[in-house]
């Protein structure tokens, strides 16, 4: 998929998508992603297995993450260069949004 199509598809992205990509800066399997997101958000976001695995499938198909190992039927994933680029662009978008919202706080 070309870069502009990826940008249109993923930016802006949901919190769920953001945290899954963010979690995959280190190798993790699905359950570890769920635990990491729960920990990162202080329990505010609790991802279900269906959500995680359907999102992983989409991200993998689009080349934003890749499976790096499989042990005991448990796949481990890692963000790709394209995934990192999308994640950084989304983080910049969120930072700009926060700057504007800061006047309300």
Biopython code that builds the backbone (N, CA, C, O; Angstrom):
import numpy as np
from Bio.PDB.StructureBuilder import StructureBuilder

atoms = [
    (1, "UNK", "N", (0.858, -1.179, 0.000)),
    (1, "UNK", "CA", (0.000, 0.000, 0.000)),
    (1, "UNK", "C", (0.900, 1.237, 0.000)),
    (1, "UNK", "O", (1.908, 1.284, 0.705)),
    (2, "UNK", "N", (0.523, 2.233, -0.797)),
    (2, "UNK", "CA", (1.380, 3.415, -0.846)),
    (2, "UNK", "C", (1.195, 4.278, 0.404)),
    (2, "UNK", "O", (0.225, 4.145, 1.150)),
    (3, "UNK", "N", (2.167, 5.161, 0.593)),
    (3, "UNK", "CA", (2.238, 5.938, 1.831)),
    (3, "UNK", "C", (0.992, 6.798, 2.056)),
    (3, "UNK", "O", (0.467, 6.835, 3.169)),
    (4, "UNK", "N", (0.519, 7.477, 1.035)),
    (4, "UNK", "CA", (-0.651, 8.348, 1.208)),
    (4, "UNK", "C", (-1.891, 7.551, 1.601)),
    (4, "UNK", "O", (-2.693, 8.017, 2.411)),
    (5, "UNK", "N", (-2.058, 6.363, 1.041)),
    (5, "UNK", "CA", (-3.193, 5.519, 1.431)),
    (5, "UNK", "C", (-3.075, 5.113, 2.897)),
    (5, "UNK", "O", (-4.067, 5.106, 3.625)),
    (6, "UNK", "N", (-1.864, 4.775, 3.326)),
    (6, "UNK", "CA", (-1.656, 4.425, 4.740)),
    (6, "UNK", "C", (-2.001, 5.607, 5.643)),
    (6, "UNK", "O", (-2.674, 5.443, 6.661)),
    (7, "UNK", "N", (-1.543, 6.784, 5.269)),
    (7, "UNK", "CA", (-1.825, 7.984, 6.074)),
    (7, "UNK", "C", (-3.330, 8.233, 6.169)),
    (7, "UNK", "O", (-3.851, 8.514, 7.248)),
    (8, "UNK", "N", (-4.020, 8.128, 5.039)),
    (8, "UNK", "CA", (-5.470, 8.356, 5.053)),
    (8, "UNK", "C", (-6.184, 7.305, 5.891)),
    (8, "UNK", "O", (-7.173, 7.606, 6.559)),
    (9, "UNK", "N", (-5.692, 6.083, 5.857)),
    (9, "UNK", "CA", (-6.335, 4.990, 6.585)),
    (9, "UNK", "C", (-6.096, 5.090, 8.099)),
    (9, "UNK", "O", (-6.979, 4.753, 8.888)),
    (10, "UNK", "N", (-4.916, 5.547, 8.501)),
    (10, "UNK", "CA", (-4.549, 5.460, 9.915)),
    (10, "UNK", "C", (-4.476, 6.777, 10.673)),
    (10, "UNK", "O", (-4.399, 6.764, 11.902)),
    (11, "UNK", "N", (-4.499, 7.907, 9.988)),
    (11, "UNK", "CA", (-4.419, 9.182, 10.705)),
    (11, "UNK", "C", (-5.679, 9.971, 10.425)),
    (11, "UNK", "O", (-5.959, 10.230, 9.255)),
    (12, "UNK", "N", (-6.452, 10.368, 11.407)),
    (12, "UNK", "CA", (-6.247, 10.088, 12.833)),
    (12, "UNK", "C", (-6.565, 8.629, 13.156)),
    (12, "UNK", "O", (-7.312, 7.967, 12.435)),
    (13, "UNK", "N", (-5.988, 8.145, 14.249)),
    (13, "UNK", "CA", (-6.228, 6.762, 14.655)),
    (13, "UNK", "C", (-6.906, 6.727, 16.017)),
    (13, "UNK", "O", (-6.875, 7.694, 16.778)),
    (14, "UNK", "N", (-7.510, 5.600, 16.295)),
    (14, "UNK", "CA", (-8.177, 5.420, 17.590)),
    (14, "UNK", "C", (-7.132, 5.261, 18.690)),
    (14, "UNK", "O", (-5.973, 4.944, 18.424)),
    (15, "UNK", "N", (-7.558, 5.483, 19.915)),
    (15, "UNK", "CA", (-6.673, 5.254, 21.063)),
    (15, "UNK", "C", (-6.186, 3.812, 21.090)),
    (15, "UNK", "O", (-5.019, 3.544, 21.377)),
    (16, "UNK", "N", (-7.085, 2.895, 20.790)),
    (16, "UNK", "CA", (-6.728, 1.476, 20.775)),
    (16, "UNK", "C", (-5.587, 1.224, 19.804)),
    (16, "UNK", "O", (-4.591, 0.597, 20.163)),
    (17, "UNK", "N", (-5.725, 1.704, 18.591)),
    (17, "UNK", "CA", (-4.700, 1.525, 17.565)),
    (17, "UNK", "C", (-3.388, 2.164, 18.017)),
    (17, "UNK", "O", (-2.321, 1.569, 17.874)),
    (18, "UNK", "N", (-3.472, 3.372, 18.562)),
    (18, "UNK", "CA", (-2.276, 4.079, 19.023)),
    (18, "UNK", "C", (-1.538, 3.249, 20.067)),
    (18, "UNK", "O", (-0.328, 3.047, 19.963)),
    (19, "UNK", "N", (-2.263, 2.772, 21.067)),
    (19, "UNK", "CA", (-1.605, 2.034, 22.144)),
    (19, "UNK", "C", (-1.074, 0.675, 21.693)),
    (19, "UNK", "O", (-0.063, 0.208, 22.217)),
    (20, "UNK", "N", (-1.728, 0.045, 20.745)),
    (20, "UNK", "CA", (-1.201, -1.227, 20.231)),
    (20, "UNK", "C", (0.107, -0.971, 19.484)),
    (20, "UNK", "O", (1.095, -1.667, 19.718)),
    (21, "UNK", "N", (0.125, 0.011, 18.596)),
    (21, "UNK", "CA", (1.370, 0.336, 17.894)),
    (21, "UNK", "C", (2.455, 0.767, 18.874)),
    (21, "UNK", "O", (3.605, 0.345, 18.757)),
    (22, "UNK", "N", (2.093, 1.600, 19.831)),
    (22, "UNK", "CA", (3.053, 2.073, 20.831)),
    (22, "UNK", "C", (3.647, 0.897, 21.603)),
    (22, "UNK", "O", (4.850, 0.870, 21.867)),
    (23, "UNK", "N", (2.818, -0.063, 21.963)),
    (23, "UNK", "CA", (3.271, -1.241, 22.709)),
    (23, "UNK", "C", (4.238, -2.089, 21.902)),
    (23, "UNK", "O", (5.108, -2.755, 22.463)),
    (24, "UNK", "N", (4.087, -2.064, 20.593)),
    (24, "UNK", "CA", (4.906, -2.933, 19.754)),
    (24, "UNK", "C", (6.235, -2.308, 19.353)),
    (24, "UNK", "O", (6.874, -2.756, 18.401)),
    (25, "UNK", "N", (6.649, -1.277, 20.073)),
    (25, "UNK", "CA", (8.018, -0.795, 19.929)),
    (25, "UNK", "C", (8.979, -1.827, 20.515)),
    (25, "UNK", "O", (10.178, -1.812, 20.236)),
    (26, "UNK", "N", (8.428, -2.717, 21.329)),
    (26, "UNK", "CA", (9.150, -3.887, 21.839)),
    (26, "UNK", "C", (8.363, -5.112, 21.408)),
    (26, "UNK", "O", (7.145, -5.045, 21.240)),
    (27, "UNK", "N", (9.052, -6.224, 21.230)),
    (27, "UNK", "CA", (8.371, -7.459, 20.834)),
    (27, "UNK", "C", (7.374, -7.874, 21.907)),
    (27, "UNK", "O", (7.717, -7.973, 23.085)),
    (28, "UNK", "N", (6.127, -8.117, 21.481)),
    (28, "UNK", "CA", (5.089, -8.561, 22.410)),
    (28, "UNK", "C", (4.099, -9.458, 21.683)),
    (28, "UNK", "O", (3.894, -9.324, 20.476)),
    (29, "UNK", "N", (3.493, -10.368, 22.423)),
    (29, "UNK", "CA", (2.386, -11.168, 21.898)),
    (29, "UNK", "C", (1.088, -10.495, 22.338)),
    (29, "UNK", "O", (1.114, -9.541, 23.115)),
    (30, "UNK", "N", (-0.033, -10.986, 21.848)),
    (30, "UNK", "CA", (-1.326, -10.346, 22.089)),
    (30, "UNK", "C", (-1.647, -10.091, 23.547)),
    (30, "UNK", "O", (-2.043, -8.984, 23.908)),
    (31, "UNK", "N", (-1.481, -11.106, 24.395)),
    (31, "UNK", "CA", (-1.813, -10.933, 25.807)),
    (31, "UNK", "C", (-0.891, -9.898, 26.457)),
    (31, "UNK", "O", (-1.334, -9.105, 27.288)),
    (32, "UNK", "N", (0.388, -9.907, 26.079)),
    (32, "UNK", "CA", (1.332, -8.929, 26.634)),
    (32, "UNK", "C", (0.951, -7.509, 26.210)),
    (32, "UNK", "O", (1.143, -6.561, 26.972)),
    (33, "UNK", "N", (0.416, -7.362, 25.001)),
    (33, "UNK", "CA", (-0.060, -6.047, 24.552)),
    (33, "UNK", "C", (-1.205, -5.591, 25.455)),
    (33, "UNK", "O", (-1.222, -4.447, 25.909)),
    (34, "UNK", "N", (-2.155, -6.479, 25.714)),
    (34, "UNK", "CA", (-3.300, -6.134, 26.576)),
    (34, "UNK", "C", (-2.820, -5.680, 27.951)),
    (34, "UNK", "O", (-3.309, -4.683, 28.482)),
    (35, "UNK", "N", (-1.878, -6.398, 28.522)),
    (35, "UNK", "CA", (-1.356, -6.067, 29.852)),
    (35, "UNK", "C", (-0.600, -4.744, 29.827)),
    (35, "UNK", "O", (-0.740, -3.928, 30.738)),
    (36, "UNK", "N", (0.197, -4.533, 28.789)),
    (36, "UNK", "CA", (0.988, -3.309, 28.689)),
    (36, "UNK", "C", (0.087, -2.079, 28.565)),
    (36, "UNK", "O", (0.329, -1.063, 29.218)),
    (37, "UNK", "N", (-0.941, -2.167, 27.736)),
    (37, "UNK", "CA", (-1.862, -1.036, 27.560)),
    (37, "UNK", "C", (-2.598, -0.748, 28.870)),
    (37, "UNK", "O", (-2.771, 0.412, 29.245)),
    (38, "UNK", "N", (-3.024, -1.783, 29.550)),
    (38, "UNK", "CA", (-3.700, -1.603, 30.839)),
    (38, "UNK", "C", (-2.776, -0.890, 31.825)),
    (38, "UNK", "O", (-3.200, 0.016, 32.543)),
    (39, "UNK", "N", (-1.518, -1.306, 31.852)),
    (39, "UNK", "CA", (-0.533, -0.698, 32.751)),
    (39, "UNK", "C", (-0.240, 0.750, 32.364)),
    (39, "UNK", "O", (-0.209, 1.630, 33.224)),
    (40, "UNK", "N", (-0.026, 0.999, 31.070)),
    (40, "UNK", "CA", (0.273, 2.352, 30.584)),
    (40, "UNK", "C", (-0.829, 3.345, 30.925)),
    (40, "UNK", "O", (-0.553, 4.500, 31.251)),
    (41, "UNK", "N", (-2.071, 2.895, 30.850)),
    (41, "UNK", "CA", (-3.212, 3.797, 31.035)),
    (41, "UNK", "C", (-3.785, 3.744, 32.444)),
    (41, "UNK", "O", (-4.849, 4.306, 32.703)),
    (42, "UNK", "N", (-3.095, 3.079, 33.347)),
    (42, "UNK", "CA", (-3.587, 2.979, 34.719)),
    (42, "UNK", "C", (-4.930, 2.278, 34.797)),
    (42, "UNK", "O", (-5.736, 2.572, 35.679)),
    (43, "UNK", "N", (-5.174, 1.354, 33.880)),
    (43, "UNK", "CA", (-6.426, 0.607, 33.882)),
    (43, "UNK", "C", (-7.576, 1.301, 33.174)),
    (43, "UNK", "O", (-8.679, 0.759, 33.117)),
    (44, "UNK", "N", (-7.340, 2.489, 32.635)),
    (44, "UNK", "CA", (-8.401, 3.230, 31.937)),
    (44, "UNK", "C", (-8.818, 2.515, 30.660)),
    (44, "UNK", "O", (-9.995, 2.516, 30.298)),
    (45, "UNK", "N", (-7.848, 1.901, 29.975)),
    (45, "UNK", "CA", (-8.151, 1.168, 28.747)),
    (45, "UNK", "C", (-7.839, -0.299, 28.982)),
    (45, "UNK", "O", (-6.702, -0.672, 29.272)),
    (46, "UNK", "N", (-8.868, -1.124, 28.850)),
    (46, "UNK", "CA", (-8.713, -2.571, 28.973)),
    (46, "UNK", "C", (-9.151, -3.163, 27.638)),
    (46, "UNK", "O", (-10.329, -3.136, 27.283)),
    (47, "UNK", "N", (-8.186, -3.692, 26.917)),
    (47, "UNK", "CA", (-8.460, -4.238, 25.588)),
    (47, "UNK", "C", (-8.888, -5.689, 25.680)),
    (47, "UNK", "O", (-8.309, -6.470, 26.435)),
    (48, "UNK", "N", (-9.895, -6.044, 24.916)),
    (48, "UNK", "CA", (-10.322, -7.430, 24.822)),
    (48, "UNK", "C", (-9.507, -8.158, 23.766)),
    (48, "UNK", "O", (-8.926, -7.538, 22.875)),
    (49, "UNK", "N", (-9.471, -9.473, 23.874)),
    (49, "UNK", "CA", (-8.696, -10.287, 22.934)),
    (49, "UNK", "C", (-9.168, -10.083, 21.495)),
    (49, "UNK", "O", (-8.345, -9.980, 20.585)),
    (50, "UNK", "N", (-10.474, -10.024, 21.282)),
    (50, "UNK", "CA", (-11.004, -9.841, 19.933)),
    (50, "UNK", "C", (-10.535, -8.543, 19.308)),
    (50, "UNK", "O", (-10.165, -8.510, 18.134)),
    (51, "UNK", "N", (-10.549, -7.477, 20.088)),
    (51, "UNK", "CA", (-10.094, -6.171, 19.611)),
    (51, "UNK", "C", (-8.617, -6.220, 19.257)),
    (51, "UNK", "O", (-8.209, -5.755, 18.193)),
    (52, "UNK", "N", (-7.819, -6.787, 20.153)),
    (52, "UNK", "CA", (-6.374, -6.838, 19.927)),
    (52, "UNK", "C", (-6.049, -7.653, 18.682)),
    (52, "UNK", "O", (-5.295, -7.197, 17.822)),
    (53, "UNK", "N", (-6.608, -8.849, 18.579)),
    (53, "UNK", "CA", (-6.229, -9.714, 17.468)),
    (53, "UNK", "C", (-6.780, -9.241, 16.129)),
    (53, "UNK", "O", (-6.133, -9.447, 15.102)),
    (54, "UNK", "N", (-7.947, -8.617, 16.107)),
    (54, "UNK", "CA", (-8.440, -8.076, 14.833)),
    (54, "UNK", "C", (-7.594, -6.874, 14.409)),
    (54, "UNK", "O", (-7.316, -6.700, 13.223)),
    (55, "UNK", "N", (-7.187, -6.050, 15.367)),
    (55, "UNK", "CA", (-6.327, -4.901, 15.065)),
    (55, "UNK", "C", (-4.955, -5.368, 14.601)),
    (55, "UNK", "O", (-4.406, -4.821, 13.644)),
    (56, "UNK", "N", (-4.397, -6.372, 15.266)),
    (56, "UNK", "CA", (-3.107, -6.937, 14.858)),
    (56, "UNK", "C", (-3.187, -7.433, 13.415)),
    (56, "UNK", "O", (-2.273, -7.192, 12.626)),
    (57, "UNK", "N", (-4.263, -8.117, 13.068)),
    (57, "UNK", "CA", (-4.425, -8.622, 11.706)),
    (57, "UNK", "C", (-4.401, -7.505, 10.680)),
    (57, "UNK", "O", (-3.733, -7.611, 9.651)),
    (58, "UNK", "N", (-5.128, -6.435, 10.961)),
    (58, "UNK", "CA", (-5.182, -5.290, 10.049)),
    (58, "UNK", "C", (-3.810, -4.626, 9.933)),
    (58, "UNK", "O", (-3.351, -4.327, 8.831)),
    (59, "UNK", "N", (-3.160, -4.400, 11.071)),
    (59, "UNK", "CA", (-1.845, -3.751, 11.068)),
    (59, "UNK", "C", (-0.804, -4.597, 10.338)),
    (59, "UNK", "O", (0.048, -4.068, 9.623)),
    (60, "UNK", "N", (-0.880, -5.898, 10.523)),
    (60, "UNK", "CA", (0.072, -6.790, 9.856)),
    (60, "UNK", "C", (-0.176, -6.810, 8.340)),
    (60, "UNK", "O", (0.773, -6.753, 7.558)),
    (61, "UNK", "N", (-1.436, -6.890, 7.930)),
    (61, "UNK", "CA", (-1.770, -6.869, 6.493)),
    (61, "UNK", "C", (-1.273, -5.593, 5.815)),
    (61, "UNK", "O", (-0.839, -5.621, 4.664)),
    (62, "UNK", "N", (-1.342, -4.483, 6.537)),
    (62, "UNK", "CA", (-0.929, -3.199, 5.966)),
    (62, "UNK", "C", (0.554, -2.906, 6.151)),
    (62, "UNK", "O", (1.027, -1.849, 5.736)),
    (63, "UNK", "N", (1.289, -3.817, 6.763)),
    (63, "UNK", "CA", (2.735, -3.677, 6.884)),
    (63, "UNK", "C", (3.213, -2.756, 7.987)),
    (63, "UNK", "O", (4.367, -2.327, 7.976)),
    (64, "UNK", "N", (2.337, -2.438, 8.952)),
    (64, "UNK", "CA", (2.747, -1.558, 10.047)),
    (64, "UNK", "C", (3.358, -2.330, 11.211)),
    (64, "UNK", "O", (4.079, -1.761, 12.031)),
    (65, "UNK", "N", (3.068, -3.621, 11.280)),
    (65, "UNK", "CA", (3.710, -4.509, 12.246)),
    (65, "UNK", "C", (4.063, -5.804, 11.519)),
    (65, "UNK", "O", (3.562, -6.075, 10.428)),
    (66, "UNK", "N", (4.926, -6.591, 12.136)),
    (66, "UNK", "CA", (5.270, -7.893, 11.562)),
    (66, "UNK", "C", (5.405, -8.913, 12.680)),
    (66, "UNK", "O", (5.778, -8.580, 13.805)),
    (67, "UNK", "N", (5.098, -10.155, 12.353)),
    (67, "UNK", "CA", (5.319, -11.257, 13.288)),
    (67, "UNK", "C", (6.811, -11.555, 13.270)),
    (67, "UNK", "O", (7.406, -11.695, 12.201)),
    (68, "UNK", "N", (7.418, -11.652, 14.452)),
    (68, "UNK", "CA", (8.859, -11.892, 14.512)),
    (68, "UNK", "C", (9.201, -13.274, 15.043)),
    (68, "UNK", "O", (10.308, -13.767, 14.827)),
    (69, "UNK", "N", (8.259, -13.901, 15.734)),
    (69, "UNK", "CA", (8.495, -15.272, 16.195)),
    (69, "UNK", "C", (7.165, -15.922, 16.543)),
    (69, "UNK", "O", (6.150, -15.252, 16.732)),
    (70, "UNK", "N", (7.200, -17.230, 16.620)),
    (70, "UNK", "CA", (6.017, -17.981, 17.027)),
    (70, "UNK", "C", (6.493, -19.156, 17.868)),
    (70, "UNK", "O", (7.273, -19.995, 17.417)),
    (71, "UNK", "N", (6.005, -19.193, 19.097)),
    (71, "UNK", "CA", (6.387, -20.257, 20.016)),
    (71, "UNK", "C", (5.143, -20.746, 20.742)),
    (71, "UNK", "O", (4.393, -19.943, 21.297)),
    (72, "UNK", "N", (4.921, -22.046, 20.742)),
    (72, "UNK", "CA", (3.730, -22.620, 21.383)),
    (72, "UNK", "C", (2.451, -21.942, 20.902)),
    (72, "UNK", "O", (1.580, -21.608, 21.705)),
    (73, "UNK", "N", (2.340, -21.739, 19.582)),
    (73, "UNK", "CA", (1.173, -21.099, 18.954)),
    (73, "UNK", "C", (0.988, -19.653, 19.387)),
    (73, "UNK", "O", (-0.085, -19.087, 19.175)),
    (74, "UNK", "N", (1.989, -19.047, 19.979)),
    (74, "UNK", "CA", (1.910, -17.655, 20.413)),
    (74, "UNK", "C", (2.846, -16.819, 19.541)),
    (74, "UNK", "O", (4.068, -16.952, 19.613)),
    (75, "UNK", "N", (2.245, -15.950, 18.711)),
    (75, "UNK", "CA", (3.040, -15.085, 17.839)),
    (75, "UNK", "C", (3.464, -13.832, 18.590)),
    (75, "UNK", "O", (2.707, -13.263, 19.377)),
    (76, "UNK", "N", (4.688, -13.426, 18.322)),
    (76, "UNK", "CA", (5.220, -12.184, 18.869)),
    (76, "UNK", "C", (5.352, -11.196, 17.712)),
    (76, "UNK", "O", (5.785, -11.561, 16.619)),
    (77, "UNK", "N", (4.977, -9.943, 17.962)),
    (77, "UNK", "CA", (4.945, -8.919, 16.920)),
    (77, "UNK", "C", (5.858, -7.757, 17.275)),
    (77, "UNK", "O", (6.228, -7.562, 18.433)),
    (78, "UNK", "N", (6.213, -6.988, 16.245)),
    (78, "UNK", "CA", (7.054, -5.806, 16.407)),
    (78, "UNK", "C", (6.629, -4.779, 15.360)),
    (78, "UNK", "O", (6.260, -5.141, 14.243)),
    (79, "UNK", "N", (6.683, -3.510, 15.722)),
    (79, "UNK", "CA", (6.334, -2.441, 14.787)),
    (79, "UNK", "C", (7.394, -2.370, 13.682)),
    (79, "UNK", "O", (8.572, -2.619, 13.935)),
    (80, "UNK", "N", (6.978, -2.033, 12.470)),
    (80, "UNK", "CA", (7.897, -1.885, 11.338)),
    (80, "UNK", "C", (8.298, -0.416, 11.199)),
    (80, "UNK", "O", (7.811, 0.440, 11.938)),
    (81, "UNK", "N", (9.178, -0.136, 10.260)),
    (81, "UNK", "CA", (9.573, 1.246, 9.995)),
    (81, "UNK", "C", (8.356, 2.075, 9.571)),
    (81, "UNK", "O", (8.190, 3.210, 10.019)),
    (82, "UNK", "N", (7.510, 1.509, 8.713)),
    (82, "UNK", "CA", (6.290, 2.218, 8.287)),
    (82, "UNK", "C", (5.372, 2.464, 9.479)),
    (82, "UNK", "O", (4.776, 3.535, 9.593)),
    (83, "UNK", "N", (5.255, 1.482, 10.364)),
    (83, "UNK", "CA", (4.440, 1.640, 11.561)),
    (83, "UNK", "C", (4.969, 2.733, 12.465)),
    (83, "UNK", "O", (4.195, 3.516, 13.017)),
    (84, "UNK", "N", (6.288, 2.792, 12.621)),
    (84, "UNK", "CA", (6.902, 3.848, 13.429)),
    (84, "UNK", "C", (6.642, 5.219, 12.830)),
    (84, "UNK", "O", (6.385, 6.182, 13.552)),
    (85, "UNK", "N", (6.710, 5.302, 11.522)),
    (85, "UNK", "CA", (6.473, 6.584, 10.851)),
    (85, "UNK", "C", (5.032, 7.051, 11.067)),
    (85, "UNK", "O", (4.792, 8.221, 11.367)),
    (86, "UNK", "N", (4.085, 6.140, 10.914)),
    (86, "UNK", "CA", (2.672, 6.469, 11.152)),
    (86, "UNK", "C", (2.468, 6.867, 12.612)),
    (86, "UNK", "O", (1.777, 7.846, 12.897)),
    (87, "UNK", "N", (3.063, 6.118, 13.533)),
    (87, "UNK", "CA", (2.920, 6.404, 14.964)),
    (87, "UNK", "C", (3.482, 7.785, 15.299)),
    (87, "UNK", "O", (2.865, 8.530, 16.060)),
    (88, "UNK", "N", (4.637, 8.137, 14.746)),
    (88, "UNK", "CA", (5.225, 9.462, 14.997)),
    (88, "UNK", "C", (4.338, 10.571, 14.434)),
    (88, "UNK", "O", (4.163, 11.608, 15.073)),
    (89, "UNK", "N", (3.777, 10.360, 13.244)),
    (89, "UNK", "CA", (2.885, 11.379, 12.666)),
    (89, "UNK", "C", (1.639, 11.561, 13.527)),
    (89, "UNK", "O", (1.174, 12.683, 13.730)),
    (90, "UNK", "N", (1.108, 10.462, 14.026)),
    (90, "UNK", "CA", (-0.073, 10.553, 14.891)),
    (90, "UNK", "C", (0.284, 11.246, 16.200)),
    (90, "UNK", "O", (-0.503, 12.043, 16.710)),
    (91, "UNK", "N", (1.458, 10.953, 16.749)),
    (91, "UNK", "CA", (1.891, 11.602, 17.991)),
    (91, "UNK", "C", (2.030, 13.110, 17.777)),
    (91, "UNK", "O", (1.666, 13.892, 18.655)),
    (92, "UNK", "N", (2.548, 13.523, 16.633)),
    (92, "UNK", "CA", (2.668, 14.951, 16.326)),
    (92, "UNK", "C", (1.288, 15.595, 16.218)),
    (92, "UNK", "O", (1.089, 16.719, 16.677)),
    (93, "UNK", "N", (0.342, 14.891, 15.618)),
    (93, "UNK", "CA", (-1.028, 15.405, 15.503)),
    (93, "UNK", "C", (-1.643, 15.584, 16.886)),
    (93, "UNK", "O", (-2.296, 16.592, 17.158)),
    (94, "UNK", "N", (-1.431, 14.599, 17.757)),
    (94, "UNK", "CA", (-1.965, 14.664, 19.122)),
    (94, "UNK", "C", (-1.302, 15.798, 19.901)),
    (94, "UNK", "O", (-1.970, 16.497, 20.662)),
    (95, "UNK", "N", (0.003, 15.986, 19.718)),
    (95, "UNK", "CA", (0.720, 17.063, 20.410)),
    (95, "UNK", "C", (0.165, 18.428, 20.005)),
    (95, "UNK", "O", (0.006, 19.312, 20.846)),
    (96, "UNK", "N", (-0.128, 18.595, 18.722)),
    (96, "UNK", "CA", (-0.714, 19.849, 18.253)),
    (96, "UNK", "C", (-2.095, 20.057, 18.869)),
    (96, "UNK", "O", (-2.428, 21.160, 19.300)),
    (97, "UNK", "N", (-2.883, 19.008, 18.908)),
    (97, "UNK", "CA", (-4.208, 19.068, 19.518)),
    (97, "UNK", "C", (-4.098, 19.465, 20.991)),
    (97, "UNK", "O", (-4.860, 20.302, 21.476)),
    (98, "UNK", "N", (-3.150, 18.861, 21.690)),
    (98, "UNK", "CA", (-2.943, 19.162, 23.110)),
    (98, "UNK", "C", (-2.557, 20.628, 23.301)),
    (98, "UNK", "O", (-3.031, 21.286, 24.227)),
    (99, "UNK", "N", (-1.697, 21.133, 22.422)),
    (99, "UNK", "CA", (-1.292, 22.537, 22.519)),
    (99, "UNK", "C", (-2.506, 23.456, 22.479)),
    (99, "UNK", "O", (-2.601, 24.405, 23.257)),
    (100, "UNK", "N", (-3.420, 23.174, 21.578)),
    (100, "UNK", "CA", (-4.616, 24.009, 21.452)),
    (100, "UNK", "C", (-5.552, 23.811, 22.640)),
    (100, "UNK", "O", (-6.186, 24.763, 23.097)),
    (101, "UNK", "N", (-5.641, 22.601, 23.134)),
    (101, "UNK", "CA", (-6.534, 22.303, 24.253)),
    (101, "UNK", "C", (-5.996, 22.830, 25.576)),
    (101, "UNK", "O", (-6.757, 23.047, 26.519)),
    (102, "UNK", "N", (-4.698, 23.032, 25.643)),
    (102, "UNK", "CA", (-4.063, 23.459, 26.892)),
    (102, "UNK", "C", (-4.658, 24.757, 27.437)),
    (102, "UNK", "O", (-4.694, 24.950, 28.652)),
    (103, "UNK", "N", (-5.118, 25.639, 26.572)),
    (103, "UNK", "CA", (-5.698, 26.902, 27.027)),
    (103, "UNK", "C", (-6.994, 26.677, 27.804)),
    (103, "UNK", "O", (-7.435, 27.552, 28.549)),
    (104, "UNK", "N", (-7.596, 25.515, 27.630)),
    (104, "UNK", "CA", (-8.840, 25.208, 28.332)),
    (104, "UNK", "C", (-8.604, 24.648, 29.727)),
    (104, "UNK", "O", (-9.525, 24.591, 30.541)),
    (105, "UNK", "N", (-7.380, 24.239, 30.000)),
    (105, "UNK", "CA", (-7.082, 23.592, 31.286)),
    (105, "UNK", "C", (-6.740, 24.576, 32.377)),
    (105, "UNK", "O", (-6.468, 24.174, 33.508)),
]
sb = StructureBuilder()
sb.init_structure("model")
sb.init_model(0)
sb.init_chain("A")
sb.init_seg("    ")
for serial, (resi, resn, name, xyz) in enumerate(atoms, 1):
    if name == "N":
        sb.init_residue(resn, " ", resi, " ")
    sb.init_atom(name, np.array(xyz, "f"), 0.0, 1.0, " ", f" {name:<3s}", serial, name[0])
structure = sb.get_structure()
